[in-house]
Amino acid sequence: MKLAGKVAIITGGGGGIGRASAMLFASEGARVAVADIDSVSGEETAEKIKENGHEAIFIKMDVSNSESVKNLINESVRRLGGLHILFNNAGVGNSEVRSTDMSEEEWDSVIDINLKGVFLGIKHAVPAIIQSGGGSIINTSSLLGLKGQKFLSAYNASKGGVVLLTKNAALEYGKHNIRVNAIAPGVIDTNIIDHWKRDERRWPIISKANALGRIGSPEEVANAVLFLASDDASFITGATLPVDGGGLTF
């Protein structure tokens, strides 16, 4: 097992990439703290893991709130015995509007969740990971953190920020045996793309806009996250791994 004896926290673990990663991590031997602002979906993920004979807990939290993130780290360490892996995965999209038409409130909310949430995760988790002897942090950026797309300014900016925050943290904490990497998913079959699926004009184009001509599954992204979390990626840090079916090259 790739994560035997490890403790992992996954934010946004109630569904999509977070749920797929939590279940995969648990199957590979990790004790998993599922974190989400949605108690129903988060508890469901933890229960699914336990039904499969693995160890998991659920902690309700808000990634944009420092005290909430601090409590997540402390409770995970107390209940699971340490911390080796943090997957900063929670995120939101934004209304598809021109930058000048976006409200400041929505801008602040997207940045707070997608970028500040990653910062707070790193801030509060690093001391615990050092105490456990080192480990791995994986942050969720996006294909749209590597390329622009009109009408998604807050999302683009937040996910682009995650890429450079990842590099910064990798430089700062490599000496403590902590690797920090990011993933950049393309169009993945999660709730965040439901509005695109309902668009009869755009969906046939969006769903095939990559080299493989299809959308990805949460499980395919989870496999990449597992790789970065495990010792298979022991000499990889500061990297952003596209998991996009070739969307960046399309």
N, C-alpha and C positions, 0 to 999 in steps of 0.2 A: 504494500500500500504506500502511495506516494506521500501521504500526510499523517502517517501513524504517529500518535503521541502529540500532535499539534493542536493548538486552540486557534480557531478562526472566527472573526467577526465579519458578517456580511450585512451592509446596510442596503435598504431597499430589497430585503430578502423575502418579501411577501409575494413576489411574482416575477415573471419574466426571467431576465438574465440572473437576477439575484436568487430566485428560487432554484433555478437549474444549477447554479453554482453551489448553493448551500447543500443540495442533495448530492451533488457529485463530490464535494469536499468530504461530506460525512461518509460516503461509500468508500472513500480513500483513507479513512481512519481518523479524520479530524473530529474534535469536539466543537460543535458549531453554535455560535450565538447568532440567531436570526434577529435582525433589527429592522423595524419598520414603523412608520407613523400610523399605519393601518393595523389595528390589533387583530382583526378577523383574518386577513390574509397572512399576516406574520405568524399567528398561532397555527394556522393551517399548515404552513411550511414546516414548522417545528414538529407538528404531529405526524406529518408524512415521514419525516426523517426517523422519528422514534418508532413508527409502525414498521419501518424497514430494519429495526434492530440497532439503530445508531443513536448517538447522544446529541441532543440539541436542546437549547432553551430559546425562549422568545423574550425580547426586551423592547417595549414600546419606546420610541424616541423620535426626536426631531433633529435632523442633521444640521439645521441652521441655527440651533440653540446650543451655546457652549456648555451650559450646565447639563443639558440633556446628553450631549456627546460624552462629557466627562463621566456621567453616571453610567452610561453604556460600557465604557472601558472598565470602570471600577467593578461593576456588577459582573461582567464577563470574567474578569480575573478572579474575583472572589468565588464565583460559582463553578468555574471550569478549570481554575488552577494555573492561569498564566495567559499569555497572549503571544502568538507567533505570526499570525497572518491577519491583515486587515484588508478587506475588499470594500473600498469606498465606491459604492455602486449607485446609491440613491440619486435620482435625478428627475427633472421635469422638462417638458418642452415649452414653447411659447406660442402665443397667437401669431398667425402668419399675417403680419402687417408691416408696412414700411416703418423704418426706424423712427421717423418723425411722428408716426401715429401711435407708437407704443406708449403706454402709460408708464410713468416713473415707478408706480407701485408694482407693475408686472416685471419691469426690468429688475428692480431690487429683489423681488421674490425668486426669479430665475437665477440670478447671480448668487443669492444667499444659499440656495439649495445646491446648485450644481458646482459652484466654485468654493464659496466659503465653507460649505459642508465638507469638501475634501480637505481644505486647510484645517478645519477643526478636528477632523479625524486624525490627520497626521500629528497635529499639535498634542492631542491628548493620548494617542496610542504609542507614540515613539518611546516615552519613558518605560511603559509596561513591556514593550517588545525588547528594549535593551535589558530590562530586568530578567527577561526570559532567555537571554542569550543571543538575541538577534532574530531576524525573520524577514518577512516580505510584505510590502504594501502594494496593492494594485488599485489603480484609480480608473474610473470609467470616463474616458473622453468620448470622442465620436469621430466618424468620418468627417462630420461638419465642424470638428475642431481642427481639421487639417486643410479644409477648403471652405470657401465661402459659399453661401446660398442666400439669395435675396429673400427678404421677409422673415428671416430667422436671426436677427441681430443679437438678441440677448443669449439665445442658445449657442450660436457660433462663438460669441465672445467668452461665454462661460467655459465651453469645452476647449477652446483654444488656450484659455488660461490654465486649464488642468494639465495640458501638455507641458507647459513651462514650469508649473509648480512641481510636477513630477520630476523634471530634470533638476530643479533646485534642491528638492528633498533628497534625491539620490546623491548629489554632491555633498550635502551636509551630513548624511547619516551612514554613508558607506563605511566609514571607519568604525562604526558600531555594529557592523555585520548586518545591516538592514538594506535590502534591495528595494528600490521603489520604481515601479514601472506602470504603464498605462495601457489600456486597450482602446481601440477606436472602432467600435462596431459600425457597420453600415446599416442598411434597412433590415431590421430583425423583427420577427413575428411576435411582438409584444403589444401591450395596450397603448403604448405611446404612438403607434402608427394607425390606430383604429380610424381616425378621421381621414387618413389617406385612403384606406380601404373603401370608404364610403364614397369616394370621389370617382365616379364612373369614367370621367374624362382623363384624369391624371394617373389613376392607379395602374392601368396597363403599362404606362411608361415607367413610373417609379419602381414597380415591382420587378422590372427587368433591366434596370439601369446599372449594370455591372458586368464584369467579364463572364460570370457564370450564368447570367440571365435569370436569376431567381433571388428571392429573399432568403435570409438565413434564419436558423432556429436558435432559441436561447441555449439549447444544449451545445450547439457548435461553438458559441461564444464561451460557454462555461469550460469547454475543453482548453481553450486558450488561456483562460484565467487560471485553471489548474496548473498548466505548464509554468506560468510565471510565478505561481505561489510555491512550486515544488523545487526540489534540488536539481531537477532537470534544467532549470534556468539559473544555475548557481553563479554564472559569470555574466549575467544580463542585468543591467540596472540603468535607469535613466532613459529607457526605450519606450516608444509608443508603438504597439503592435496593431496594425490594421486587421480587423476581422470583418471584411466587407465584401467578400466575393469578387474582389478586384474593382470595387467601386471607385477607389482613388485614381485608378489608371484609366477609367472609362471615359 
